[in-house]
Amino acid sequence: MMNIEKIEALLDNGQFAKARAALNSLKTGAAPGRRSFLKGEALRGLGFFGEALKEYAAVRRAARGDAELELRAFLGEARCNRALGNNKATLFSAGKALMLSKKLDLDRADAGLEWALALRLAGRLAEAAPLLEKALKGYEKAGDPAACAFSLWALGGLYRLQGRYAEGIKAFERSLKLAKKAGDDAAAGYALFGLGGILRVAGFMGRALDCYVRARGQFSRTDDTFAKAYAECGTANVLRQLGRLEEAFSGYVRAHKLYSGLADWADLGFVEWGMGEIRKRNGQFAAALKHYRKAGKLFKGRSEPRGEALTLLSLAALYFLTGKTAQAERRHNAALKFIRSHNMHTHLETFT
């Protein structure tokens, strides 16, 4: 008979599927709130963020004055909503977690980090940057390589959004080194994702492909479906940039299936956009238009301004290719207005 401590050990070791199965068969040994929390953690580890959110909501209903359990639930919610691109929900959950952490003097560093990541998601980069840098210094002082690796991963993504590619590459490289030092394979894999992504938009395609291939191989042996989908999409992006269009499209098809199974609509938007880019390059303009329209709908309201910007720019180019110059100009102008309103540099990305 599996007890609750063994299930927690499974979660700590990244064996999320086994932990989920054990929790489903568990009859006694855990209060409802704790059991729902562990289910949420298992589901989040598997990439089923929507289902995990339901469990965390159940935790908060069952907490009944257990502020520590409520704090853990809000942190879980913030992480899931961030992964799904739910901007307002992420800010709400992260804000609640930060408030409780200060009140309880518990998990203050983790809650502060989640708040900084929520700000980053909302595009409030100037506010997020000093908080992330402060968190990194705190973890360095504490001698926590795993936490440092995560902070550097977050900073790398922020630097990429700001167009600070050299700093971002260094941050991801340090993140990878520290994740390996900590023996955290998952963190190392996500550092490779970040490094591959920034190398790609900076034009270093060979190195980018190597990062994605390594991460893809690593996560193929895990329960992390979200990471598997991310690896397929990232690899496909590089292959598309290299002109290996058939291989890229096959990768997008695999990513499409995985993201659809997770109900991760924001990331599915990037897959649809990538498919549209390939159709456009192959002269299949009607098919490309369908993909772009699907991408636009998937990005709308999901805190993915870069995705929306890419779609607007691609639509403008497509309309121009098909002789609709006036419509193309209007769409291009709308794209630039949108990009500048979000303080982005998407229109300057040569490799995207």
Long-range contacts (C-beta under 8 A, 24 or more apart in sequence): 2-26, 3-29, 4-29, 4-30, 4-34, 4-35, 4-38, 7-38, 8-38, 11-38, 11-41, 11-42, 11-45, 14-45, 14-185, 14-186, 14-222, 14-223, 14-224, 15-223, 16-41, 16-42, 16-43, 16-45, 16-46, 16-223, 16-224, 17-42, 17-46, 17-223, 19-45, 20-46, 31-62, 32-58, 32-62, 33-58, 33-59, 33-62, 33-63, 33-64, 33-66, 33-69, 34-69, 36-62, 37-69, 37-72, 37-73, 37-76, 40-73, 40-76, 41-76, 44-76, 44-79, 44-80, 45-223, 45-224, 46-223, 46-224, 46-225, 46-226, 47-224, 47-225, 47-226, 47-227, 47-228, 47-229, 47-262, 47-264, 48-225, 48-262, 49-80, 49-81, 49-83, 49-84, 49-226, 49-262, 49-263, 49-264, 50-80, 50-84, 50-262, 50-263, 52-76, 52-80, 53-77, 53-80, 53-81, 56-80, 67-100, 67-103, 67-104, 68-104, 68-106, 70-100, 71-97, 71-100, 71-101, 71-104, 71-106, 71-107, 71-111, 72-107, 74-100, 75-107, 75-110, 75-111, 75-114, 78-114, 78-117, 78-118, 79-114, 82-114, 82-117, 82-118, 82-121, 83-226, 83-264, 84-264, 84-265, 84-266, 84-302, 85-121, 85-266, 85-267, 85-302, 85-303, 85-304, 86-302, 86-303, 87-121, 87-122, 87-302, 87-303, 90-117, 90-118, 90-121, 90-122, 90-303, 91-118, 91-119, 91-122, 93-118, 94-118, 109-135, 109-138, 109-139, 109-147, 113-150, 113-151, 113-154, 116-154, 117-154, 120-154, 120-157, 120-158, 120-161, 121-303, 122-303, 123-305, 123-342, 123-343, 125-158, 125-161, 125-162, 125-343, 128-158, 129-155, 129-158, 132-158, 145-178, 145-179, 145-181, 145-182, 146-178, 146-179, 146-182, 146-184, 146-187, 148-174, 148-175, 148-178, 149-174, 149-175, 149-176, 149-178, 149-179, 149-182, 149-184, 149-187, 149-188, 149-191, 150-175, 150-187, 152-178, 152-191, 153-187, 153-190, 153-191, 153-194, 156-191, 156-194, 156-195, 156-198, 157-194, 159-198, 160-194, 160-197, 160-198, 160-201, 161-306, 161-344, 162-345, 163-345, 163-348, 165-198, 165-201, 165-202, 168-194, 168-198, 169-195, 169-198, 169-199, 169-202, 172-198, 185-218, 185-222, 186-222, 186-224, 186-227, 188-218, 189-215, 189-218, 189-219, 189-227, 190-215, 190-227, 192-218, 193-227, 193-230, 193-231, 193-234, 196-234, 196-238, 197-234, 200-234, 200-237, 200-238, 200-241, 200-351, 201-349, 201-351, 201-352, 202-351, 203-350, 203-351, 205-238, 205-241, 205-242, 205-351, 208-238, 209-235, 209-238, 209-239, 209-242, 212-238, 225-258, 225-261, 225-262, 226-262, 226-264, 228-258, 229-255, 229-258, 229-259, 229-262, 229-264, 229-267, 230-255, 230-267, 232-258, 233-259, 233-267, 233-270, 233-271, 233-274, 236-271, 236-274, 237-274, 240-274, 240-277, 240-278, 241-351, 245-278, 245-281, 245-282, 248-274, 248-278, 249-275, 249-278, 252-278, 265-298, 265-302, 266-298, 266-299, 266-302, 266-303, 266-304, 266-307, 268-298, 269-294, 269-295, 269-296, 269-298, 269-299, 269-302, 269-304, 269-307, 269-311, 270-295, 270-304, 270-307, 272-298, 273-307, 273-310, 273-311, 273-314, 276-314, 277-314, 280-314, 280-317, 280-318, 280-321, 285-318, 285-321, 285-322, 288-314, 288-318, 289-315, 289-318, 292-318, 305-338, 305-339, 305-342, 305-344, 306-344, 306-346, 308-338, 309-335, 309-338, 309-339, 309-342, 309-344, 309-346, 309-347, 310-346, 310-352, 312-338, 313-346, 313-347
